[in-house]
Structures are given as C-alpha cells and as structure tokens.
Amino acid sequence: MDAAALERALRRMAHEIIERNGGTEDLVLVGLQIGGVFLAERLAALLAEIDGAAVSCGSLDVAMHRDDIGLRPVVVQAPTVIDEDLTGRTVILVDDVLYTGRTVRAALDAVCDFGRPRAVQLAVMVDRGHRELPIRADYVGKNLPTRADEMVDVSAGGVSLGVVT
C-alpha cells in the first residue's frame, strides 16, 4: 500500500466506525504505542471531519501488561496518555498490525486501569493472520496474509513487507 491507499483505508475505516456506532458521541480512540498512535490521531481527525465533532484520542503503552515478561526484555516504548475516565465510553483500540493478538490482549488489560468502558472495539491497518489468541479486529484497513518470517511495516508512507533476518 502506498500513502494514498493508506489514506483511503483510513477514510473507509472512519466511515465504518461512524456507521457502526451511530456517530462519534462517547467514542475514545486509543493508539497502541508505537505504531497505532499516528493511525489513531489520523482517524480522530477524519472522524471529526466527517461527523463534525471532535473525538478524544490517547495513547497506550502495554509493555507492563504483556504475558511474555521474562521471556523477552521489557522495553517501555512511550508514555501512556489517557486524560479521561473511560467508564461508560466506547473505546476503539487502534494498532498498526494485528499478528498473534497478544498485544491486544495486553491492551485490554491495560485499558481497564482507566475505567470500565461500555465497549471496546479494535481497528488495525493490517491483519496479517497467525493468531495465537481468539482476537479479531472490528475494522481492518487491509488483510495481508504473510509468512511467519515476514515483517510488516506501517508508516505514513504506506505499508511494506520485509523479511526478518
């Protein structure tokens, strides 16, 4: 995907979010550090443009909620910034790539530290398969079947594939 295709996918996802939720009232977007933050910010801007109302946007670092602590080093990636109580709100977790599902599981644990959301939905730019947990995205920019030795990189310039060496 090039930058234009990425933008089209984000715009489509924004329309799907509005349709599914009947507007943007009580929505909070939470980008998962690092790759989901710029996508959440862009989605928030598109939602405001389409629906005419600002949508809250935050960021979440799930490092301390992961189930593989001890198996690999814990790297605190970036700060968590959620400036409001999530109780009763619809939270849309936003990430760049959905792979095994373990980051999303950690995010579900972490988001509960900020209240009890009415609902939690998941938006990802790329679903690459290889799930280890029963997690599925509500909004997907692109389904991209991959091999386990491939790496998916999402940036403002688009989506690219590489091989893990």
C-alpha positions in Angstrom: 0.0 0.0 0.0 1.3 3.4 -0.8 0.4 6.6 1.2 -2.8 7.2 -0.9 -4.0 3.7 -0.4 -3.4 4.0 3.4 -5.4 7.3 3.5 -8.3 5.6 1.5 -8.3 2.7 4.0 -8.3 5.1 7.0 -11.2 7.1 5.5 -13.2 3.9 4.9 -12.5 2.8 8.4 -13.7 6.1 9.7 -17.0 5.8 7.9 -17.4 2.2 9.2 -16.8 3.4 12.8 -19.4 6.2 12.4 -21.9 3.7 10.9 -21.4 1.0 13.5 -21.6 3.4 16.4 -24.3 5.7 15.1 -21.9 8.7 15.2 -19.0 9.7 17.3 -20.6 10.5 20.6 -18.8 8.8 23.6 -16.0 7.4 21.4 -12.4 7.5 22.6 -9.6 6.4 20.3 -6.6 4.9 21.9 -3.5 4.3 19.8 -1.2 1.4 20.9 2.4 2.5 21.2 4.2 2.9 18.9 2.6 2.1 15.6 -1.0 2.7 16.4 -0.6 6.3 17.7 -0.3 8.1 14.4 -3.1 6.0 13.0 -5.4 6.9 15.9 -4.6 10.6 15.5 -5.4 10.4 11.8 -8.6 8.5 12.4 -9.7 11.1 15.0 -9.1 13.9 12.5 -11.1 12.0 9.8 -13.9 11.3 12.3 -14.1 15.0 13.2 -14.1 16.0 9.6 -16.9 13.5 8.6 -19.1 13.8 11.7 -18.3 17.4 12.7 -17.5 16.6 16.3 -14.1 16.2 18.0 -13.2 12.7 19.1 -10.9 12.1 22.1 -7.6 10.4 21.3 -5.0 9.0 23.6 -2.0 6.6 23.6 -1.3 3.4 25.5 1.9 1.6 26.2 1.1 -2.1 27.1 4.7 -3.2 28.0 3.9 -3.9 31.6 0.7 -5.8 30.8 2.3 -8.3 28.3 2.2 -12.0 29.0 5.7 -12.6 27.8 7.5 -10.6 30.6 10.5 -12.7 31.5 10.7 -14.3 28.0 12.0 -11.2 26.5 13.2 -7.8 27.8 10.6 -5.3 28.8 11.0 -2.1 26.8 8.9 0.8 27.8 8.2 2.3 24.4 6.5 5.6 25.0 4.2 7.2 27.5 0.6 6.3 28.1 -1.6 9.4 27.7 -5.3 8.9 28.5 -6.6 12.1 30.1 -10.1 10.9 30.9 -12.2 8.3 32.6 -13.2 5.6 30.1 -16.1 4.4 32.2 -19.2 4.1 30.0 -17.4 5.2 26.8 -16.8 3.1 23.7 -13.0 2.7 23.4 -11.5 1.9 20.0 -8.1 0.5 20.3 -6.0 1.3 17.2 -2.9 -0.5 16.1 -0.8 -0.8 13.0 -0.5 -4.6 12.7 -2.6 -7.4 14.2 -0.5 -10.6 14.4 -0.7 -13.0 17.3 -3.2 -11.0 19.3 -1.0 -10.8 22.4 -0.5 -7.0 22.2 -4.3 -6.5 22.0 -4.8 -8.9 25.0 -2.3 -6.7 27.0 -4.1 -3.6 25.8 -7.5 -5.0 27.1 -5.9 -5.4 30.5 -4.2 -2.0 30.4 -7.3 -0.1 29.3 -9.2 -1.3 32.4 -6.8 0.8 34.6 -8.6 3.8 33.2 -12.2 2.8 33.9 -14.8 0.3 32.7 -15.6 1.0 29.1 -19.1 0.3 27.8 -17.5 -1.5 24.8 -14.0 -2.0 23.4 -13.5 -2.2 19.6 -10.4 -2.9 17.6 -9.1 -1.1 14.5 -6.0 -2.2 12.7 -4.4 -1.1 9.5 -3.1 -4.6 8.6 -4.3 -8.0 9.7 -1.6 -10.4 8.8 -3.0 -13.6 10.4 -1.1 -16.1 12.6 -3.4 -15.5 15.6 -2.5 -17.3 18.9 -5.4 -15.9 20.8 -9.1 -15.6 19.8 -9.0 -11.9 18.9 -10.5 -10.3 15.7 -10.4 -6.7 14.6 -13.7 -4.8 14.1 -12.1 -2.5 11.5 -9.4 -3.6 9.1 -7.6 -1.5 6.5 -6.1 -4.5 4.7 -5.9 -8.2 5.2 -2.4 -9.2 4.2 -1.6 -12.9 4.6 2.1 -13.3 5.5 4.7 -15.9 6.3 6.0 -16.0 9.9 9.4 -14.9 8.7 8.0 -11.7 7.1 7.7 -8.3 8.8 5.0 -5.7 8.1 5.9 -2.1 8.5 3.2 0.6 8.6 4.1 4.2 8.3 2.5 7.4 7.0 4.2 6.5 3.6 2.2 3.2 3.4 2.6 -0.5 4.2 5.7 -2.5 3.2 6.8 -6.1 3.7 10.3 -7.3 4.6 11.9 -10.5 5.7 13.1 -11.0 9.3 16.7 -11.8 9.3 
